[in-house]
Amino acid sequence: MFDIELARKIKETLLVKALPPPMQERFVELLLEISDQDVLKPGDVLFTLGETNTDQGCLFTDGALKVTRGDGEVRYMESPDIMGEVQLFKPQAARTATVEVVMGGPALFFKWRELGARSQEVYNKDELLELRNTILHSASMRERNILEKPGE
């Protein structure tokens, strides 16, 4: 049995909300099965600009994150959200930003490759294409919604 509140938070992410309803529950269950839960604290660094060969994904359910890009631009993300998906499509790609916790809270950590492999067991071919496109779309939407300051 899994935490109902945690499942609700996962369903609030752009990614999961964009999935067709029949796929949402399976995604939540899959993510909960493959993830380790931890609590983020202010000052924790989740990703470092330029790091490579990392497969780490993170879904933070509460709090805010500071995103510092290579050009020095600083933006903020508020919960709940999933990040690190570039690693799913380009496993050898370097991280595009340093991500630091500003306001902490619970988070799920998982491996994108495991999510991809396990998704093949849970979804049919058409659903896998839908999942792929939804992950790409949610990443694009997050870029548009990233905040200048927390709470905006």
N, C-alpha and C positions, 0 to 999 in steps of 0.2 A: 504494500500500500504506500502511496506517496502523499506528500504534503499538498493539500488542496489549495492553500494560499499560494504556495510556490507555483503550482500549475496555473493558477489564475494570473499570476504575474507574467509567466511565460506567454500566455495567450494575449497579453497586452502589448507585446512587441510588434513593431511594424511587420516583421517577417511573418509571424504566425497569423496576425490579423489578415494578411494578404492571401494566405493559403485558402483554398476551398474548404468549407467546413468539414467535409469527410476526412480531409488530410490533417486537420489541426490536432485532433486528439492523438492520432498516431505519432505526430511529430513531438508533441509534449511528452508522451510516454517514452519515446525513443531518447529524447534529450535527457530526461530524468534518469533513464537506465545507464547512460554512458557517462554521465557527469559526476564530478566530485563537487560537493558544496563547501564553500568557505565564506568567511566574512572579510570584506574589504575594509581597510582602514585608511584614513586620510594620509597621503604621502606614499602609499603603495604604488609601485610602477608596474603596470600590467604588460605593456609592450614598449620596446625601445626602438626609436627610429633607426632603420638600417639593419636591425638584426635579421638573420636569415635562418633557414632550415628549422623554423619553429612551426608547429602544427596546432598551437594553442588557440582555442576559441574561448570566449567568455560571454556569459549572459549575466549582466548585473541587474538585480531586481529592485534595488533601492539605491538612491544616492546620485552623485554627479561625478563626471570625469572631465579632466582637462586634457585636451588633445593639442599637442604642439607638433606642427609639421616642419618639414625640412627647411622651409623658407622663414621659419620663426613665427608664422601665424599661429595664434592661440585661439582655440574655440572650446566649447563645452558641450557635453552630451548629458542628458538626463535619463534616468531609468524609466521603464525597463528597456533594455536594448541588447542586441547581440552584436559582437564585433569580432574582427579577425578573419572574415570570410575570404579575403584575398588568398589566404593560404589554401583554401579548398580548390580554387581554380588555377592558382599559380604557386605550387608548393615551394618552389625555389626562390620566390619573390622576397624582396626585403620589405620589412615593415615600413609603412609610409608615414608614421608618426610615433611620437612617444605619448603614451596614454597613462596619466597619473590620476589617482583617486583624490577627489576634493572632498566629497561627502560619502562616507562609507555605508556599507550594508551588505546583505547576503548576495552571493554570486555563485554561478555554476561554471565550472571549468571543464572543458571537453577537448577532444582531438577532432579536428575537421575531417581527417582521413577516416577515422572510425565512424563519424556521423555519415559520411558518404557511403562507406561500405555497408553499414547497417541499414541505411535508407534503401539500398537495393533489395534487402530482405523484406522490407515493409511496404514498399510502393511498387506499382507496376511501371512499365516503360513510360507511359504517358504522364503518370504522376511524378516520376523522376524528372522529366523535362519541366513539368510545372514547378517542382521544388527548386530546380536549378534557376529557372527564370525568376522565381519569387525571391530567392536569395540575392540575385543580382539587382533586382528592382529595389528591394529593401535597403541595400547598401547605397544605391543611388539616392533614394529618398532621405536616408540619414544624412548624406552629404548636404542636401538642401536644407535640412532641418537643424543642422548643427548650430549651436547658439554662440553669440558673441560673449555673453555673460550668463552665468547660471541664473535660472529663474525667469529668463526672458520668454 
